[in-house]
Amino acid sequence: MKKSLKATHEGIIDINGYKIKSYNLETGERVLSRIDFLRALGRTGKAKGGRIYDEEKGLPVFLTANNLQEFIGLDLVRDSNSIIFKDLKGIESIGYKAELLPSVCYVFIDANESKKLLKNQQHIAERCKILVRGFATIGIIALVDEATGYQYDRNRDELQTILKKYINSELLKWQKRFPDSFYVEMFRLRGWDYNVKNILKRPGVIGTWTNNLVYKQLPYGVLEELKNKTPKDDKGHRKHRYHQLLTEDIGNPHLANQITAVVTLMRASSNWRNFERLFARAFGQQEIDFKEFENE
């Protein structure tokens, strides 16, 4: 008989006004209440026709619409199963992995940007934009741990465990990780002319912004470890890119999600100052001083 999973911590997270009950399980998984998960997306919280999961498509029912399928990746499919567990009172509950919520948001945001959403799905896309601004992927695990008190019970060596999951011991072959849209939007917000010549000789400050907007938002200690493993040469250049040291299964997927979140916020902004405010709201209090570079 399969052992019943149990919650070790529980609490409520508030994402831009949407309250979601959250749990830490004995397996280390972070879980969100299924009902609150659906309500945050603008759904009723009830399974359509009594069904929660579509076995044929291998997805929760709310993701089975045909117009969404091209925006759903294998990682989302893998993580989309509901989880049955007992809460602290011993009551059987149903939830989804915390990481699934931002992934689902990106599905609806991407579909909306591609003008593939139906009229009755538009409200979900609007909810997703609000949610993304509230946690933008990286914040979700920290929010759950803070709400449940789990942050005080984590193993002391958990940071090192995270670093091992994120950073590869060997350099990966170089691949393009930052899409053109990352630089196109940045140039637009700064009022710079975007062309091949300018992008190849982009201002050095973009590297600083990339660290602040992307790499610093990975788990604490990852950026410093990347710097340590890719020292600068005599001319002040690094021989390898940071992402070449990130692991393929965890590090680079998280990097891709962070880049997508930043590009989403950029696209939603009319100017750089507006983007600063959205970014600060999405990622909480971050020590990022954009003013230092206003005259660059």
C-alpha positions as a LaTeX table, in Angstrom:
\begin{tabular}{lrrr}
\hline
Residue & $x$ (\AA) & $y$ (\AA) & $z$ (\AA) \\
\hline
Met1 & 0.00 & 0.00 & 0.00 \\
Lys2 & 1.34 & 3.43 & $-0.99$ \\
Lys3 & 2.30 & 5.56 & 1.98 \\
Ser4 & 0.06 & 8.60 & 2.49 \\
Leu5 & 1.98 & 11.86 & 2.21 \\
Lys6 & 1.81 & 14.25 & 5.14 \\
Ala7 & 2.28 & 18.01 & 5.46 \\
Thr8 & 4.90 & 19.19 & 7.93 \\
His9 & 4.12 & 22.92 & 7.63 \\
Glu10 & 1.26 & 24.98 & 6.27 \\
Gly11 & 0.29 & 28.62 & 5.85 \\
Ile12 & $-1.28$ & 31.23 & 3.58 \\
Ile13 & 0.57 & 33.18 & 0.90 \\
Asp14 & $-0.82$ & 36.42 & $-0.48$ \\
Ile15 & 0.10 & 37.14 & $-4.10$ \\
Asn16 & $-1.19$ & 40.57 & $-5.06$ \\
Gly17 & $-4.38$ & 39.97 & $-3.10$ \\
Tyr18 & $-4.91$ & 36.33 & $-4.07$ \\
Lys19 & $-4.66$ & 34.14 & $-0.97$ \\
Ile20 & $-3.48$ & 30.57 & $-1.50$ \\
Lys21 & $-3.10$ & 27.92 & 1.18 \\
Ser22 & 0.33 & 26.36 & 0.95 \\
Tyr23 & 2.10 & 23.37 & 2.44 \\
Asn24 & 5.50 & 21.75 & 2.83 \\
Leu25 & 5.33 & 17.96 & 2.57 \\
Glu26 & 7.60 & 15.47 & 4.30 \\
Thr27 & 9.12 & 14.77 & 0.86 \\
Gly28 & 10.37 & 18.38 & 0.66 \\
Glu29 & 7.80 & 19.31 & $-2.00$ \\
Arg30 & 6.03 & 22.68 & $-1.80$ \\
Val31 & 2.34 & 22.35 & $-2.57$ \\
Leu32 & $-0.53$ & 24.77 & $-3.19$ \\
Ser33 & $-4.17$ & 23.99 & $-2.44$ \\
Arg34 & $-5.88$ & 22.89 & $-5.67$ \\
Ile35 & $-9.01$ & 24.96 & $-4.95$ \\
Asp36 & $-7.03$ & 28.13 & $-4.18$ \\
Phe37 & $-4.76$ & 27.45 & $-7.17$ \\
Leu38 & $-7.74$ & 27.43 & $-9.54$ \\
Arg39 & $-9.41$ & 30.43 & $-7.92$ \\
Ala40 & $-6.23$ & 32.47 & $-8.27$ \\
Leu41 & $-6.42$ & 31.79 & $-12.02$ \\
Gly42 & $-9.99$ & 33.03 & $-12.13$ \\
Arg43 & $-11.54$ & 29.56 & $-12.15$ \\
Thr44 & $-14.32$ & 28.42 & $-9.83$ \\
Gly45 & $-12.12$ & 26.01 & $-7.90$ \\
Lys46 & $-14.34$ & 23.12 & $-8.93$ \\
Ala47 & $-13.29$ & 20.44 & $-11.39$ \\
Lys48 & $-15.21$ & 20.56 & $-14.69$ \\
Gly49 & $-17.71$ & 17.73 & $-14.86$ \\
Gly50 & $-16.23$ & 16.30 & $-11.69$ \\
Arg51 & $-12.94$ & 15.57 & $-13.51$ \\
Ile52 & $-9.64$ & 16.83 & $-12.20$ \\
Tyr53 & $-7.20$ & 15.19 & $-14.62$ \\
Asp54 & $-7.44$ & 14.24 & $-18.29$ \\
Glu55 & $-5.69$ & 10.90 & $-18.70$ \\
Glu56 & $-5.64$ & 11.12 & $-22.50$ \\
Lys57 & $-3.75$ & 14.41 & $-22.62$ \\
Gly58 & $-1.93$ & 13.85 & $-19.34$ \\
Leu59 & $-2.93$ & 17.27 & $-18.05$ \\
Pro60 & $-5.26$ & 18.89 & $-15.53$ \\
Val61 & $-8.63$ & 19.58 & $-17.15$ \\
Phe62 & $-8.09$ & 23.35 & $-17.09$ \\
Leu63 & $-5.13$ & 22.94 & $-19.49$ \\
Thr64 & $-6.78$ & 20.65 & $-22.03$ \\
Ala65 & $-8.14$ & 23.31 & $-24.41$ \\
Asn66 & $-6.74$ & 22.66 & $-27.89$ \\
Asn67 & $-5.58$ & 26.25 & $-28.39$ \\
Leu68 & $-3.22$ & 25.97 & $-25.40$ \\
Gln69 & $-1.36$ & 22.82 & $-26.42$ \\
Glu70 & 1.42 & 24.48 & $-28.46$ \\
Phe71 & 2.41 & 26.50 & $-25.39$ \\
Ile72 & 2.67 & 23.54 & $-23.00$ \\
Gly73 & 6.12 & 21.99 & $-22.57$ \\
Leu74 & 7.15 & 18.56 & $-21.34$ \\
Asp75 & 8.28 & 19.92 & $-17.97$ \\
Leu76 & 4.81 & 21.28 & $-17.29$ \\
Val77 & 3.21 & 17.96 & $-18.24$ \\
Arg78 & 5.59 & 16.14 & $-15.91$ \\
Asp79 & 4.78 & 18.39 & $-12.95$ \\
Ser80 & 1.04 & 18.74 & $-13.52$ \\
Asn81 & $-0.24$ & 15.74 & $-11.55$ \\
Ser82 & $-2.31$ & 16.60 & $-8.51$ \\
Ile83 & $-0.89$ & 15.51 & $-5.14$ \\
Ile84 & $-3.01$ & 13.90 & $-2.44$ \\
Phe85 & $-1.79$ & 14.39 & 1.13 \\
Lys86 & $-2.94$ & 14.93 & 4.71 \\
Asp87 & $-2.77$ & 18.40 & 6.21 \\
Leu88 & $-1.67$ & 19.12 & 9.78 \\
Lys89 & $-5.13$ & 18.15 & 11.08 \\
Gly90 & $-4.96$ & 14.81 & 9.28 \\
Ile91 & $-7.58$ & 15.84 & 6.71 \\
Glu92 & $-7.03$ & 14.55 & 3.19 \\
Ser93 & $-6.27$ & 17.41 & 0.79 \\
Ile94 & $-5.44$ & 17.86 & $-2.88$ \\
Gly95 & $-2.81$ & 20.23 & $-4.25$ \\
Tyr96 & $-0.40$ & 21.01 & $-7.05$ \\
Lys97 & 3.35 & 21.60 & $-6.92$ \\
Ala98 & 4.03 & 25.28 & $-6.22$ \\
Glu99 & 6.22 & 25.52 & $-9.32$ \\
Leu100 & 3.24 & 24.63 & $-11.51$ \\
Leu101 & 1.45 & 27.95 & $-10.90$ \\
Pro102 & 3.99 & 30.21 & $-12.68$ \\
Ser103 & 4.34 & 27.63 & $-15.47$ \\
Val104 & 0.59 & 27.70 & $-16.07$ \\
Cys105 & 0.65 & 31.51 & $-16.03$ \\
Tyr106 & 3.25 & 31.53 & $-18.79$ \\
Val107 & 1.04 & 29.25 & $-20.91$ \\
Phe108 & $-1.83$ & 31.74 & $-20.84$ \\
Ile109 & 0.44 & 34.79 & $-21.18$ \\
Asp110 & 2.23 & 33.30 & $-24.20$ \\
Ala111 & $-1.06$ & 32.22 & $-25.78$ \\
Asn112 & $-2.47$ & 35.70 & $-25.24$ \\
Glu113 & 0.57 & 37.39 & $-26.79$ \\
Ser114 & 0.21 & 35.06 & $-29.79$ \\
Lys115 & $-3.49$ & 36.03 & $-30.02$ \\
Lys116 & $-4.53$ & 32.40 & $-29.58$ \\
Leu117 & $-6.79$ & 32.80 & $-26.54$ \\
Leu118 & $-10.56$ & 32.55 & $-26.77$ \\
Lys119 & $-12.74$ & 35.32 & $-25.39$ \\
Asn120 & $-13.72$ & 33.25 & $-22.35$ \\
Gln121 & $-10.01$ & 32.69 & $-21.55$ \\
Gln122 & $-8.98$ & 36.35 & $-21.57$ \\
His123 & $-9.74$ & 36.87 & $-17.90$ \\
Ile124 & $-7.36$ & 34.03 & $-17.00$ \\
Ala125 & $-4.54$ & 35.73 & $-18.92$ \\
Glu126 & $-5.19$ & 38.95 & $-17.00$ \\
Arg127 & $-5.04$ & 37.06 & $-13.69$ \\
Cys128 & $-1.82$ & 35.41 & $-14.82$ \\
Lys129 & $-0.17$ & 38.77 & $-15.53$ \\
Ile130 & $-1.05$ & 39.89 & $-12.00$ \\
Leu131 & 0.29 & 36.68 & $-10.50$ \\
Val132 & 3.53 & 36.80 & $-12.49$ \\
Arg133 & 4.14 & 40.30 & $-11.23$ \\
Gly134 & 3.58 & 38.97 & $-7.73$ \\
Phe135 & 6.08 & 36.15 & $-7.77$ \\
Ala136 & 7.71 & 35.82 & $-11.20$ \\
Thr137 & 8.65 & 32.18 & $-10.57$ \\
Ile138 & 11.65 & 32.51 & $-8.31$ \\
Gly139 & 9.68 & 33.94 & $-5.41$ \\
Ile140 & 7.17 & 31.15 & $-5.09$ \\
Ile141 & 9.29 & 28.72 & $-3.06$ \\
Ala142 & 10.53 & 31.49 & $-0.77$ \\
Leu143 & 6.95 & 32.69 & $-0.26$ \\
Val144 & 5.76 & 29.20 & 0.69 \\
Asp145 & 8.64 & 28.67 & 3.12 \\
Glu146 & 8.04 & 32.06 & 4.73 \\
Ala147 & 4.29 & 31.50 & 5.07 \\
Thr148 & 4.67 & 28.05 & 6.62 \\
Gly149 & 7.70 & 28.76 & 8.79 \\
Tyr150 & 9.68 & 26.09 & 6.98 \\
Gln151 & 12.52 & 28.54 & 6.36 \\
Tyr152 & 13.56 & 28.11 & 9.99 \\
Asp153 & 13.61 & 24.31 & 9.76 \\
Arg154 & 15.61 & 23.84 & 6.58 \\
Asn155 & 18.74 & 21.76 & 6.85 \\
Arg156 & 21.86 & 23.85 & 7.28 \\
Asp157 & 23.43 & 22.25 & 4.24 \\
Glu158 & 20.40 & 22.84 & 2.01 \\
Leu159 & 22.10 & 25.81 & 0.33 \\
Gln160 & 24.99 & 23.60 & $-0.74$ \\
Thr161 & 22.49 & 21.02 & $-2.00$ \\
Ile162 & 20.81 & 23.71 & $-4.08$ \\
Leu163 & 24.13 & 24.87 & $-5.50$ \\
Lys164 & 24.98 & 21.32 & $-6.57$ \\
Lys165 & 21.62 & 21.09 & $-8.33$ \\
Tyr166 & 22.14 & 24.38 & $-10.14$ \\
Ile167 & 25.83 & 24.39 & $-11.01$ \\
Asn168 & 27.45 & 21.82 & $-13.26$ \\
Ser169 & 30.92 & 20.51 & $-12.47$ \\
Glu170 & 31.83 & 20.71 & $-16.17$ \\
Leu171 & 31.31 & 23.47 & $-18.71$ \\
Leu172 & 28.47 & 22.90 & $-21.13$ \\
Lys173 & 28.93 & 23.63 & $-24.81$ \\
Trp174 & 27.87 & 27.23 & $-25.48$ \\
Gln175 & 24.25 & 27.69 & $-26.51$ \\
Lys176 & 22.25 & 30.85 & $-26.98$ \\
Arg177 & 20.28 & 31.28 & $-23.75$ \\
Phe178 & 19.14 & 34.91 & $-23.89$ \\
Pro179 & 16.54 & 35.50 & $-26.64$ \\
Asp180 & 16.74 & 38.59 & $-28.84$ \\
Ser181 & 13.55 & 39.86 & $-27.20$ \\
Phe182 & 15.49 & 40.34 & $-23.93$ \\
Tyr183 & 17.73 & 42.93 & $-25.60$ \\
Val184 & 15.07 & 44.34 & $-27.95$ \\
Glu185 & 12.84 & 45.23 & $-25.00$ \\
Met186 & 15.73 & 46.58 & $-22.94$ \\
Phe187 & 16.83 & 48.83 & $-25.80$ \\
Arg188 & 13.24 & 50.00 & $-26.31$ \\
Leu189 & 12.78 & 50.94 & $-22.68$ \\
Arg190 & 16.10 & 52.80 & $-22.62$ \\
Gly191 & 15.29 & 54.63 & $-25.85$ \\
Trp192 & 18.29 & 53.13 & $-27.64$ \\
Asp193 & 18.40 & 52.25 & $-31.34$ \\
Tyr194 & 18.36 & 48.48 & $-31.73$ \\
Asn195 & 20.36 & 47.20 & $-34.68$ \\
Val196 & 22.98 & 44.56 & $-35.35$ \\
Lys197 & 25.90 & 46.93 & $-34.82$ \\
Asn198 & 24.59 & 48.26 & $-31.51$ \\
Ile199 & 23.60 & 44.86 & $-30.13$ \\
Leu200 & 27.05 & 43.40 & $-30.87$ \\
Lys201 & 28.68 & 46.36 & $-29.11$ \\
Arg202 & 26.05 & 46.83 & $-26.44$ \\
Pro203 & 26.84 & 49.02 & $-23.43$ \\
Gly204 & 28.78 & 47.21 & $-20.72$ \\
Val205 & 26.14 & 48.16 & $-18.17$ \\
Ile206 & 23.82 & 45.59 & $-19.76$ \\
Gly207 & 26.00 & 42.89 & $-18.22$ \\
Thr208 & 25.44 & 44.43 & $-14.79$ \\
Trp209 & 21.69 & 44.64 & $-15.38$ \\
Thr210 & 21.63 & 41.03 & $-16.59$ \\
Asn211 & 23.27 & 39.91 & $-13.35$ \\
Asn212 & 20.78 & 41.91 & $-11.26$ \\
Leu213 & 17.65 & 41.02 & $-13.21$ \\
Val214 & 18.42 & 37.38 & $-13.93$ \\
Tyr215 & 21.34 & 35.69 & $-12.19$ \\
Lys216 & 20.82 & 37.35 & $-8.79$ \\
Gln217 & 17.26 & 36.02 & $-8.80$ \\
Leu218 & 18.47 & 32.42 & $-8.80$ \\
Pro219 & 18.85 & 30.87 & $-5.32$ \\
Tyr220 & 21.15 & 32.69 & $-2.93$ \\
Gly221 & 24.80 & 31.91 & $-3.55$ \\
Val222 & 24.46 & 30.71 & $-7.16$ \\
Leu223 & 25.75 & 33.92 & $-8.78$ \\
Glu224 & 28.75 & 34.13 & $-6.44$ \\
Glu225 & 29.61 & 30.51 & $-7.16$ \\
Leu226 & 29.36 & 31.19 & $-10.91$ \\
Lys227 & 31.72 & 34.15 & $-10.53$ \\
Asn228 & 34.17 & 32.01 & $-8.57$ \\
Lys229 & 34.16 & 29.30 & $-11.22$ \\
Thr230 & 34.62 & 31.74 & $-14.14$ \\
Pro231 & 37.38 & 34.15 & $-13.06$ \\
Lys232 & 38.30 & 37.14 & $-15.21$ \\
Asp233 & 41.48 & 37.19 & $-17.29$ \\
Asp234 & 44.12 & 39.95 & $-17.31$ \\
Lys235 & 41.89 & 42.09 & $-19.54$ \\
Gly236 & 38.90 & 41.76 & $-17.25$ \\
His237 & 37.02 & 39.32 & $-19.49$ \\
Arg238 & 35.50 & 36.00 & $-18.50$ \\
Lys239 & 36.43 & 33.06 & $-20.71$ \\
His240 & 33.02 & 31.41 & $-20.33$ \\
Arg241 & 29.42 & 32.55 & $-19.91$ \\
Tyr242 & 27.71 & 31.89 & $-16.59$ \\
His243 & 24.99 & 29.77 & $-18.15$ \\
Gln244 & 27.59 & 27.29 & $-19.40$ \\
Leu245 & 28.04 & 26.22 & $-15.77$ \\
Leu246 & 24.35 & 25.82 & $-14.99$ \\
Thr247 & 22.91 & 22.30 & $-14.95$ \\
Glu248 & 20.66 & 21.27 & $-17.81$ \\
Asp249 & 17.92 & 19.74 & $-15.64$ \\
Ile250 & 17.51 & 22.53 & $-13.05$ \\
Gly251 & 19.86 & 25.48 & $-13.52$ \\
Asn252 & 19.19 & 26.39 & $-17.15$ \\
Pro253 & 15.40 & 25.76 & $-17.03$ \\
His254 & 15.22 & 28.11 & $-14.03$ \\
Leu255 & 17.33 & 30.63 & $-15.94$ \\
Ala256 & 14.94 & 30.39 & $-18.90$ \\
Asn257 & 11.92 & 30.96 & $-16.64$ \\
Gln258 & 13.57 & 34.00 & $-15.07$ \\
Ile259 & 14.40 & 35.49 & $-18.46$ \\
Thr260 & 10.81 & 34.92 & $-19.59$ \\
Ala261 & 9.51 & 36.65 & $-16.46$ \\
Val262 & 11.77 & 39.67 & $-17.02$ \\
Val263 & 10.83 & 39.96 & $-20.70$ \\
Thr264 & 7.15 & 39.73 & $-19.73$ \\
Leu265 & 7.57 & 42.64 & $-17.30$ \\
Met266 & 9.49 & 44.63 & $-19.91$ \\
Arg267 & 6.75 & 44.13 & $-22.49$ \\
Ala268 & 4.17 & 45.31 & $-19.96$ \\
Ser269 & 6.15 & 48.53 & $-19.36$ \\
Ser270 & 5.98 & 51.77 & $-21.31$ \\
Asn271 & 9.35 & 53.05 & $-20.10$ \\
Trp272 & 12.34 & 52.03 & $-18.00$ \\
Arg273 & 11.06 & 53.68 & $-14.81$ \\
Asn274 & 7.78 & 51.79 & $-15.15$ \\
Phe275 & 9.73 & 48.56 & $-15.57$ \\
Glu276 & 11.75 & 49.30 & $-12.42$ \\
Arg277 & 8.55 & 49.59 & $-10.40$ \\
Leu278 & 7.06 & 46.39 & $-11.84$ \\
Phe279 & 10.27 & 44.47 & $-11.24$ \\
Ala280 & 10.56 & 45.70 & $-7.64$ \\
Arg281 & 6.94 & 44.73 & $-7.01$ \\
Ala282 & 7.39 & 41.30 & $-8.59$ \\
Phe283 & 10.59 & 40.38 & $-6.78$ \\
Gly284 & 10.22 & 42.20 & $-3.48$ \\
Gln285 & 12.90 & 44.35 & $-1.93$ \\
Gln286 & 15.94 & 43.93 & $-4.11$ \\
Glu287 & 19.18 & 45.91 & $-3.78$ \\
Ile288 & 19.22 & 47.06 & $-7.39$ \\
Asp289 & 20.25 & 50.64 & $-8.01$ \\
Phe290 & 19.16 & 51.51 & $-11.53$ \\
Lys291 & 19.71 & 55.25 & $-10.94$ \\
Glu292 & 23.43 & 54.70 & $-11.04$ \\
Phe293 & 23.17 & 53.98 & $-14.76$ \\
Glu294 & 20.59 & 56.56 & $-15.86$ \\
Asn295 & 23.13 & 58.64 & $-17.73$ \\
Glu296 & 24.94 & 55.75 & $-19.34$ \\
\hline
\end{tabular}
